[in-house]
Amino acid sequence: MNSFNTLSSLLWTSIKDSLQALGFTQPTEIQSKIIPILLENYKQDVHAQAQTGTGKTLAFGIPLLQAMDISERRVQGLVIAPTRELVLQIYESLKDVSRGSNVAIDTIYGGMPISRQIESLKRGVHIIVGTPGRINDLLRRGALRLDHLKVLVLDEADIMLDMGFREEIDEVLEAAPKDRKIWLFSATVMAGIKTLIKSHMHNVLTVQTAKATSSSAQITQYYCVVPEKQRIEATMRFIEAAPDFNGIIFCRTKVLSSEITEELASKGLKVNCLHGDMKQSLRNHVIKGFKNRDFNILVATDVAARGIDVSDLSHVINYSIPDDIESYVHRIGRTGRAGKEGIAILLISPSQQYRVKRLEKTINAKLIETSVPSVDAIVNVKMSAVSDFIEQAKKDDKKYAAVDSAISKILDSFSQEQIRLALEIALREKFFQGVHETKHSFTESASMGAIPQEICLELGQENGVEEDQVRSYLYTVCKLVPQEVTKVRVLKFKTFISIPESRLKSCLDCMRSNPIIKGKHRAYLVKDEYRPGAQSSRQQRGFKESGRSSRKDHFKGKKRS
């Protein structure tokens, strides 16, 4: 199936119109493999191995809708998902596609008044989308009956088993008719999935899609060698060095997620956490706060983060390397969406460097080695924020005309030293609250190959070049991040830029193809005469210093700056 139009004869007119109105023309891989088969005959047990974000909701949603007998207002379709967020996403997708079809759909999940859900069931619905716990609660109360169930959809089945919902799933199957069909969707085929298939399904149609082993070109991926004892401090520095950080920190356990959250919060950062033991009401509150930008850092475990859909994430930090490649791809895929660029940072131990090479080979992408941002790098970022604040204050000056007189009186009553002290306190509280001299120097990272190297750009103050302009150019055009730019020195006719050795070639190429100001200006690597073995190590790597002449040729016929 290359187009939804090829299914015209099989689709209800209302669903066909909805797909067209929603702009769905080309099916995804999982949709093209499953929808035609289930439209022809929904009475088929199915196991589909597909990742989140591959379009599986419509893959089971369209056939499920058309399997309903709308003349009989009883529960004929039941979709079970592990989290409230995923339940709501599935519900919204089904509602969008079912407009005009007269199929009644409702949700059942914890954290909401059960009386309201009981009333909805009494009115009659065709399809229920819910979480395992609340579904079983309503089954035990006799409020939910599955006598007429045709299809049971288990979405993210492997996650539900991980979360301990096996007993709840078994109870649902006990309450359902023996001839019901199961459409099971999972990202992995773990032992529990195999057991479920063997014990409850027959003549199973198995469908697999290509594994998520490639990452978006919109995501710049970094790795940083940091011993585990230093990772919280390193994480804090990465956050502080990013001007507009809004991202997720992934970690393995709920205990660790709480520890990281507490440490970051103690430094004045706006952070919250999400893990599997949280009550639904608190979980809802945290997700809502993150979406509303009440805080800009979310620390989460993989299971707890399932079903969260937050746009405009700037960063994903992997506090440790995941056990499998697909988890890594899924994690970092939460940034760099809708054409926007994102940054993924992977923290590893010195002994894990071999895993980076393996990861690169599998996902066919390069992870750039970076060092933990220095305090100086963080201060530079904060200084830019101060400059922006001052510029904005100039524009908004008229807003405060009513209090100008009072401010003038206050300033007149203070000495210069007192005014300076007040300014220091205000700036420190507003911009530098999270900047601390930490106990670690992170020399381990420097010894792992992140030694800064210098590029010389033959432009300087006489050409109208300023440090802020150079830094902005490096961040936006050369795609460097602030922590990679160790130093920028703008002299009269030259500018020297210190960056990690791993970024030299890409940065030089960028400077030559997209110069900072119009015209051709030489950019070359400054030869380090004093670093032992520097030249031989570059020759061993085959590093070409194109565009660079000898020192003697360089100054021939020129005045020294």
TILO-545644 format. One line per field, with one value per residue (C-alpha): residue number from 1; residue in one letter; x, y, z. Coordinates in Angstrom, 3 decimals. Layout:
N
num: c(NUM/...)
residu: c(A/...)
x: c(X/...)
y: c(Y/...)
z: c(Z/...)
END
This chain:
561
num: c(1/2/3/4/5/6/7/8/9/10/11/12/13/14/15/16/17/18/19/20/21/22/23/24/25/26/27/28/29/30/31/32/33/34/35/36/37/38/39/40/41/42/43/44/45/46/47/48/49/50/51/52/53/54/55/56/57/58/59/60/61/62/63/64/65/66/67/68/69/70/71/72/73/74/75/76/77/78/79/80/81/82/83/84/85/86/87/88/89/90/91/92/93/94/95/96/97/98/99/100/101/102/103/104/105/106/107/108/109/110/111/112/113/114/115/116/117/118/119/120/121/122/123/124/125/126/127/128/129/130/131/132/133/134/135/136/137/138/139/140/141/142/143/144/145/146/147/148/149/150/151/152/153/154/155/156/157/158/159/160/161/162/163/164/165/166/167/168/169/170/171/172/173/174/175/176/177/178/179/180/181/182/183/184/185/186/187/188/189/190/191/192/193/194/195/196/197/198/199/200/201/202/203/204/205/206/207/208/209/210/211/212/213/214/215/216/217/218/219/220/221/222/223/224/225/226/227/228/229/230/231/232/233/234/235/236/237/238/239/240/241/242/243/244/245/246/247/248/249/250/251/252/253/254/255/256/257/258/259/260/261/262/263/264/265/266/267/268/269/270/271/272/273/274/275/276/277/278/279/280/281/282/283/284/285/286/287/288/289/290/291/292/293/294/295/296/297/298/299/300/301/302/303/304/305/306/307/308/309/310/311/312/313/314/315/316/317/318/319/320/321/322/323/324/325/326/327/328/329/330/331/332/333/334/335/336/337/338/339/340/341/342/343/344/345/346/347/348/349/350/351/352/353/354/355/356/357/358/359/360/361/362/363/364/365/366/367/368/369/370/371/372/373/374/375/376/377/378/379/380/381/382/383/384/385/386/387/388/389/390/391/392/393/394/395/396/397/398/399/400/401/402/403/404/405/406/407/408/409/410/411/412/413/414/415/416/417/418/419/420/421/422/423/424/425/426/427/428/429/430/431/432/433/434/435/436/437/438/439/440/441/442/443/444/445/446/447/448/449/450/451/452/453/454/455/456/457/458/459/460/461/462/463/464/465/466/467/468/469/470/471/472/473/474/475/476/477/478/479/480/481/482/483/484/485/486/487/488/489/490/491/492/493/494/495/496/497/498/499/500/501/502/503/504/505/506/507/508/509/510/511/512/513/514/515/516/517/518/519/520/521/522/523/524/525/526/527/528/529/530/531/532/533/534/535/536/537/538/539/540/541/542/543/544/545/546/547/548/549/550/551/552/553/554/555/556/557/558/559/560/561)
residu: c(M/N/S/F/N/T/L/S/S/L/L/W/T/S/I/K/D/S/L/Q/A/L/G/F/T/Q/P/T/E/I/Q/S/K/I/I/P/I/L/L/E/N/Y/K/Q/D/V/H/A/Q/A/Q/T/G/T/G/K/T/L/A/F/G/I/P/L/L/Q/A/M/D/I/S/E/R/R/V/Q/G/L/V/I/A/P/T/R/E/L/V/L/Q/I/Y/E/S/L/K/D/V/S/R/G/S/N/V/A/I/D/T/I/Y/G/G/M/P/I/S/R/Q/I/E/S/L/K/R/G/V/H/I/I/V/G/T/P/G/R/I/N/D/L/L/R/R/G/A/L/R/L/D/H/L/K/V/L/V/L/D/E/A/D/I/M/L/D/M/G/F/R/E/E/I/D/E/V/L/E/A/A/P/K/D/R/K/I/W/L/F/S/A/T/V/M/A/G/I/K/T/L/I/K/S/H/M/H/N/V/L/T/V/Q/T/A/K/A/T/S/S/S/A/Q/I/T/Q/Y/Y/C/V/V/P/E/K/Q/R/I/E/A/T/M/R/F/I/E/A/A/P/D/F/N/G/I/I/F/C/R/T/K/V/L/S/S/E/I/T/E/E/L/A/S/K/G/L/K/V/N/C/L/H/G/D/M/K/Q/S/L/R/N/H/V/I/K/G/F/K/N/R/D/F/N/I/L/V/A/T/D/V/A/A/R/G/I/D/V/S/D/L/S/H/V/I/N/Y/S/I/P/D/D/I/E/S/Y/V/H/R/I/G/R/T/G/R/A/G/K/E/G/I/A/I/L/L/I/S/P/S/Q/Q/Y/R/V/K/R/L/E/K/T/I/N/A/K/L/I/E/T/S/V/P/S/V/D/A/I/V/N/V/K/M/S/A/V/S/D/F/I/E/Q/A/K/K/D/D/K/K/Y/A/A/V/D/S/A/I/S/K/I/L/D/S/F/S/Q/E/Q/I/R/L/A/L/E/I/A/L/R/E/K/F/F/Q/G/V/H/E/T/K/H/S/F/T/E/S/A/S/M/G/A/I/P/Q/E/I/C/L/E/L/G/Q/E/N/G/V/E/E/D/Q/V/R/S/Y/L/Y/T/V/C/K/L/V/P/Q/E/V/T/K/V/R/V/L/K/F/K/T/F/I/S/I/P/E/S/R/L/K/S/C/L/D/C/M/R/S/N/P/I/I/K/G/K/H/R/A/Y/L/V/K/D/E/Y/R/P/G/A/Q/S/S/R/Q/Q/R/G/F/K/E/S/G/R/S/S/R/K/D/H/F/K/G/K/K/R/S)
x: c(0.000/1.736/-1.169/-4.354/-6.174/-5.542/-7.875/-10.799/-13.035/-12.361/-12.594/-15.756/-16.464/-16.286/-12.824/-11.592/-12.711/-11.077/-7.740/-7.841/-8.732/-5.885/-3.414/-2.668/-1.779/1.262/1.064/4.003/5.634/3.584/0.364/1.014/1.692/-1.279/-4.199/-5.106/-5.040/-7.203/-9.669/-10.264/-10.602/-10.355/-10.750/-7.025/-4.591/-1.706/1.701/3.346/6.839/7.015/8.481/6.668/6.299/5.944/2.213/0.981/-2.075/-3.655/-2.324/-4.686/-7.067/-8.521/-9.309/-10.622/-13.062/-14.384/-14.797/-17.441/-21.158/-22.419/-26.011/-25.003/-23.774/-21.713/-17.981/-16.705/-13.141/-10.770/-7.338/-5.027/-1.937/0.560/0.165/-2.490/-0.541/-0.499/-4.196/-5.050/-2.879/-4.558/-7.988/-7.311/-6.035/-9.077/-11.461/-9.824/-10.120/-13.617/-15.383/-18.711/-18.587/-20.883/-18.395/-18.523/-15.074/-14.163/-11.225/-10.718/-7.670/-6.687/-6.456/-9.928/-13.328/-14.464/-18.132/-17.888/-16.404/-19.148/-21.791/-20.100/-20.169/-23.882/-24.578/-22.857/-19.625/-18.136/-14.427/-12.708/-9.090/-7.665/-4.935/-4.785/-5.446/-8.604/-10.009/-9.724/-11.233/-14.333/-14.482/-14.516/-17.275/-19.353/-19.461/-17.507/-18.621/-16.739/-19.351/-19.464/-15.738/-14.452/-10.901/-8.456/-5.498/-2.451/-0.314/3.270/2.725/6.393/6.287/3.118/4.804/7.875/5.610/4.111/0.697/0.732/-1.944/-4.222/-3.907/-4.730/-7.834/-9.056/-8.583/-10.539/-13.446/-13.445/-15.096/-12.928/-13.365/-12.075/-9.042/-5.802/-3.792/-0.537/2.007/5.460/8.881/10.720/10.020/10.883/10.119/6.815/5.594/6.366/4.484/1.459/1.366/1.699/-0.968/-3.654/-3.242/-3.777/-2.590/-0.737/0.099/3.563/4.630/7.991/9.126/12.668/14.294/14.899/18.658/19.192/19.078/17.800/20.224/18.737/20.353/23.995/25.276/28.093/29.717/31.695/33.967/33.010/33.536/30.217/31.059/31.388/28.328/25.905/28.359/29.086/25.357/24.842/27.607/26.183/22.828/24.310/26.423/23.354/21.666/18.116/18.227/14.881/15.351/15.165/17.859/17.417/18.658/18.220/16.438/13.810/16.229/18.837/16.245/15.280/18.926/19.755/16.638/17.479/21.088/20.134/17.355/19.773/21.872/18.916/17.979/14.313/13.899/11.420/11.421/9.207/9.383/7.158/6.249/4.559/0.788/-1.122/-2.251/1.353/2.543/-0.092/0.995/4.675/3.989/1.690/4.358/7.019/4.810/3.963/7.679/7.177/10.547/12.985/14.639/12.894/14.753/13.056/13.396/12.610/9.362/8.093/8.836/6.777/3.907/5.186/4.890/6.667/7.757/10.745/13.156/16.642/18.605/18.541/21.198/21.833/23.144/24.422/24.547/21.354/21.564/20.218/20.580/16.843/16.433/19.200/17.583/14.181/15.572/17.422/14.550/12.646/14.736/15.476/11.825/9.762/12.829/14.456/17.944/18.581/21.541/22.078/24.823/25.912/27.898/30.172/32.864/36.475/36.100/33.019/34.602/34.546/30.719/30.649/32.332/29.851/26.959/28.241/28.504/24.977/23.171/25.403/26.121/29.102/29.217/31.526/33.714/33.354/34.638/32.733/32.131/34.481/33.229/34.625/32.508/29.409/30.177/30.521/27.058/25.642/27.323/25.508/22.247/23.092/23.744/20.420/18.655/20.156/19.233/15.667/15.526/16.427/13.484/11.105/12.317/9.063/7.101/8.728/8.280/5.963/8.675/11.658/11.400/11.450/14.430/16.337/15.810/17.080/20.187/20.902/20.863/23.416/27.145/28.814/30.056/26.554/25.096/27.820/27.091/23.346/24.027/26.296/23.640/20.910/22.998/24.152/20.588/19.144/21.895/24.621/22.709/23.638/27.301/29.533/33.196/32.865/35.120/36.090/38.442/37.357/40.943/39.901/37.957/40.898/43.159/40.748/41.476/39.452/42.557/41.708/43.454/43.689/42.410/43.695/41.269/42.918/40.390/40.473/39.455/40.507/37.934/35.195/35.197/34.198/34.288/30.481/30.149/32.705/31.053/27.621/29.096/30.691/27.446/25.039/27.098/29.809/27.336/29.630/28.135/29.336/31.281/33.407/34.668/37.359/38.647/38.201/40.927/40.298/43.517/44.094/44.365/43.822/41.409/42.420/39.786/40.349/38.164/38.507/40.729/37.801/35.973/38.894/38.294/34.542/35.029/37.774/35.678/32.754/34.868/36.188/32.830/30.786/33.112/32.153/32.114/32.020/35.225/37.867/39.756/42.280/41.538/44.140/45.302/47.901/50.866/51.615/55.418/55.565/53.052/55.105/54.351/51.739/52.914/53.498/50.094/48.383/50.345/49.300/45.655/46.185/44.928/45.264/45.948/44.720/44.991/47.955/51.389/54.652/55.317/58.028/55.773/52.950/54.800/56.653/55.865/53.459/53.590/53.303/50.140)
y: c(0.000/3.159/5.522/5.631/6.239/2.607/1.646/3.739/0.744/-0.618/2.581/4.126/7.440/9.290/7.852/8.536/12.174/12.481/11.148/13.607/16.523/15.566/15.464/11.737/10.545/8.268/5.428/4.544/1.135/-0.425/1.062/-0.252/-3.752/-4.101/-1.907/-3.703/-7.138/-6.122/-4.186/-7.339/-9.469/-8.081/-11.575/-12.115/-12.268/-9.900/-9.234/-6.099/-5.109/-1.333/1.664/4.662/7.319/4.900/5.505/2.377/4.145/4.493/1.057/-0.526/2.437/2.482/-1.273/-1.147/1.645/-0.214/-3.441/-1.737/-2.358/1.172/-0.056/-1.843/0.646/-1.761/-2.165/-3.977/-2.599/-2.201/-0.539/-0.894/1.322/1.685/5.404/8.069/10.184/7.408/6.695/10.319/10.389/7.253/8.656/11.946/10.132/7.856/10.782/12.738/9.876/8.776/12.117/11.542/7.781/7.695/5.444/6.324/6.370/7.120/6.876/5.111/5.885/6.531/9.954/10.962/10.563/6.963/7.973/10.039/7.076/4.752/7.177/7.220/3.399/3.407/5.672/3.139/3.267/1.225/1.640/2.123/3.322/2.874/1.922/-1.603/-0.603/1.442/-1.026/-3.838/-1.666/-1.118/-4.800/-5.806/-3.266/-4.709/-1.272/-2.496/-5.613/-7.219/-9.767/-8.250/-7.522/-8.192/-6.858/-6.281/-4.013/-4.159/-1.135/-0.903/-4.407/-4.852/-1.680/-2.827/-6.097/-4.173/-2.091/-5.205/-5.269/-8.950/-9.905/-7.064/-8.136/-11.744/-10.538/-8.616/-11.702/-13.796/-11.328/-11.249/-13.760/-16.642/-15.679/-12.100/-11.195/-9.723/-7.095/-6.863/-4.078/-4.035/-2.541/-5.671/-9.398/-10.126/-13.408/-12.084/-11.177/-14.678/-16.209/-13.973/-14.906/-18.629/-18.699/-16.386/-16.030/-18.349/-18.356/-15.121/-12.772/-11.377/-8.029/-6.345/-2.914/-1.688/-1.119/2.444/2.384/5.728/9.204/12.462/14.674/17.572/16.270/17.040/14.215/14.535/12.225/13.198/10.984/11.593/9.259/8.432/10.324/13.546/13.240/15.400/18.308/17.693/17.631/20.886/22.552/21.386/22.858/26.158/26.453/26.213/29.636/28.274/24.765/22.984/19.248/15.801/13.980/10.218/7.883/4.221/4.140/6.054/6.435/8.044/10.324/11.634/12.143/14.089/16.226/17.104/18.007/20.229/21.910/22.647/24.670/26.851/25.121/24.722/20.946/18.170/14.387/11.645/7.981/4.916/5.106/8.500/8.770/9.643/13.026/14.061/12.686/14.758/17.841/17.339/16.813/19.837/21.963/20.839/21.606/25.042/25.786/26.118/24.349/23.624/20.396/17.036/14.050/10.809/7.073/5.433/3.858/7.028/9.135/6.923/8.794/12.287/14.567/17.870/19.983/22.334/20.341/21.767/18.987/15.364/14.244/10.523/10.291/6.831/4.821/2.757/-1.024/-1.145/1.019/1.474/3.060/5.533/6.467/6.787/9.012/11.478/11.544/13.741/16.702/17.995/17.784/19.754/20.982/22.409/21.516/19.586/18.512/15.081/14.541/11.083/10.726/7.665/6.241/6.016/2.243/2.615/4.459/1.335/1.422/4.834/3.401/0.539/2.993/5.196/2.216/1.021/4.362/5.547/8.862/10.568/11.388/14.329/14.168/17.194/18.246/19.350/23.128/25.257/27.871/30.527/29.144/29.298/32.866/33.874/32.490/34.359/37.573/37.284/36.961/40.097/42.001/40.841/41.864/45.355/45.788/44.727/47.051/49.982/49.142/48.796/51.949/53.844/51.212/52.339/56.100/56.125/54.845/56.682/59.483/57.079/55.170/58.412/59.400/56.003/56.218/59.766/58.585/55.796/56.024/54.642/51.668/50.897/51.120/48.804/46.302/46.394/45.771/42.830/41.248/41.766/40.283/37.386/36.496/36.870/35.454/33.726/31.853/28.407/29.180/27.674/26.835/23.056/20.583/18.775/20.141/17.467/16.894/13.360/14.716/16.767/13.737/11.862/13.904/17.070/19.311/22.743/23.751/27.193/28.454/31.756/33.864/36.721/39.300/41.519/44.790/46.780/44.829/45.672/42.211/41.882/38.914/38.651/38.616/35.797/33.703/34.138/33.073/29.974/28.936/29.583/28.970/26.533/24.668/24.727/24.782/27.315/24.793/23.910/27.469/27.689/31.101/33.874/36.558/39.395/41.327/44.172/42.104/38.524/36.471/33.322/30.733/27.753/24.696/20.902/19.092/16.926/19.997/21.583/20.234/20.876/24.371/25.274/23.984/26.088/29.238/28.856/28.186/30.616/33.466/35.600/38.731/39.033/38.311/35.617/35.564/32.926/30.556/28.032/25.864/27.447/25.084/24.143/23.996/23.148/20.352/17.117/14.900/17.308/17.218/13.463/12.711/14.848/13.138/9.752/10.814/12.129/15.594/17.983/21.581/22.963/26.681/26.931/28.105/28.094/30.813/32.241/32.407/33.806/36.912/37.459/40.923/41.668/43.911/42.159/42.943)
z: c(0.000/-1.241/-0.659/1.392/-1.914/-2.860/0.007/-1.250/-1.814/1.687/3.753/5.130/3.428/6.780/7.576/4.044/4.379/7.812/6.541/3.675/5.976/8.337/5.446/5.681/2.190/2.507/5.043/7.270/7.021/9.820/8.413/4.906/6.261/8.619/7.563/4.269/5.965/8.942/6.799/4.774/7.921/11.434/12.912/13.044/15.984/15.259/16.799/15.416/16.464/16.024/17.816/19.250/16.570/13.637/13.128/14.886/16.383/12.955/11.981/14.524/14.823/11.304/11.176/14.758/13.928/10.911/12.888/15.044/14.635/15.275/15.684/18.892/21.514/23.619/24.219/21.120/21.068/24.025/23.740/26.771/27.092/29.979/30.777/30.905/28.407/25.826/26.451/25.709/22.581/21.216/22.080/20.280/17.186/17.045/17.568/14.749/12.263/13.356/12.865/11.135/11.686/14.757/16.574/20.299/21.978/25.596/27.995/31.330/33.497/37.085/38.669/37.427/39.195/38.654/38.964/35.777/33.916/35.186/33.887/30.481/30.326/31.210/28.221/26.011/23.991/21.160/21.955/25.313/25.602/29.087/31.536/33.060/36.677/36.151/33.592/36.135/38.860/36.701/35.759/39.447/40.164/37.318/35.661/32.626/30.760/27.883/26.744/23.256/22.886/19.375/19.521/22.388/21.465/23.762/22.916/24.240/25.632/26.566/28.652/30.428/31.333/32.539/34.744/36.350/34.648/33.665/36.222/35.108/31.459/32.413/34.301/31.256/29.085/31.611/31.414/27.611/25.251/24.069/20.412/20.905/18.798/20.177/18.322/20.240/19.643/21.233/20.539/21.696/21.853/25.465/27.239/28.646/25.151/23.881/26.829/26.228/22.537/23.271/25.990/24.555/20.768/17.774/14.160/14.839/11.981/12.814/11.355/11.880/10.820/10.375/13.735/14.884/14.412/12.732/14.227/12.790/10.904/12.890/16.082/16.879/19.057/21.613/24.103/27.161/29.259/32.902/35.879/37.566/40.780/38.786/36.567/38.519/38.455/34.774/33.990/35.849/33.834/30.511/31.487/32.654/29.480/27.238/26.917/26.455/27.890/27.801/27.937/29.483/31.466/31.103/33.839/34.701/38.067/40.018/42.950/40.716/39.097/42.552/43.566/40.396/40.791/44.395/43.537/40.598/42.574/45.430/42.937/42.017/38.749/37.755/37.682/38.376/38.019/36.642/37.628/37.782/41.496/41.260/41.732/38.582/39.916/40.675/37.343/35.524/37.448/36.525/32.809/32.676/34.383/31.913/28.923/30.366/30.967/34.729/34.839/32.010/33.188/33.495/34.968/33.912/33.563/30.209/31.371/33.055/29.958/27.633/26.037/26.869/23.854/24.508/21.562/21.277/23.436/22.949/24.685/25.718/28.192/28.593/32.147/31.233/28.035/27.457/27.203/23.662/20.569/20.037/23.478/22.634/19.312/20.976/23.737/21.535/19.040/21.477/20.357/16.852/15.760/13.231/11.362/14.480/15.621/18.816/20.925/22.483/25.074/26.200/29.431/29.584/31.864/30.617/30.230/27.977/25.057/22.891/23.098/21.411/18.305/18.259/18.647/15.796/13.482/14.233/13.896/11.054/12.741/14.344/18.036/18.671/21.740/23.970/27.367/30.436/30.137/32.181/34.629/32.262/29.405/31.588/32.663/28.985/28.283/31.254/30.104/26.771/28.698/30.671/27.412/25.975/29.173/29.042/25.379/26.088/29.089/26.819/24.559/27.509/29.254/28.693/30.620/33.869/33.510/36.523/38.865/37.334/39.881/42.840/41.385/40.839/44.498/45.662/43.475/44.663/48.278/47.697/47.261/44.125/46.151/47.423/43.901/42.630/45.424/44.715/41.028/41.842/44.038/41.432/38.607/40.736/41.731/38.237/36.004/37.975/40.660/39.345/38.595/41.249/41.571/41.779/43.491/40.277/37.633/35.137/34.061/33.127/30.166/28.944/29.018/26.777/23.683/24.249/24.362/22.910/19.668/18.129/14.805/13.450/11.475/9.549/10.665/13.689/15.293/12.225/10.209/12.693/14.274/17.956/20.333/20.691/16.909/16.608/19.312/17.734/14.370/15.921/17.614/14.737/11.578/12.689/14.943/17.975/21.451/24.047/26.106/23.068/22.597/25.246/24.239/21.653/21.365/18.928/18.122/15.718/12.537/13.733/15.813/17.690/18.564/20.890/20.295/20.796/18.321/17.220/15.828/13.959/10.480/10.380/11.810/9.316/6.423/7.598/7.974/4.430/2.821/4.972/6.037/8.995/6.796/3.028/1.173/1.423/4.690/5.561/8.414/9.460/12.320/14.562/14.709/18.312/18.381/22.068/22.558/22.621/19.638/18.279/14.680/14.583/16.091/13.459/10.717/12.108/11.905/8.378/9.362/6.404/7.338/4.012/3.414/5.812/4.747/6.651/9.183/6.947/3.863/5.926/7.022/3.742/2.443/5.283/8.279/11.597/13.528)
END
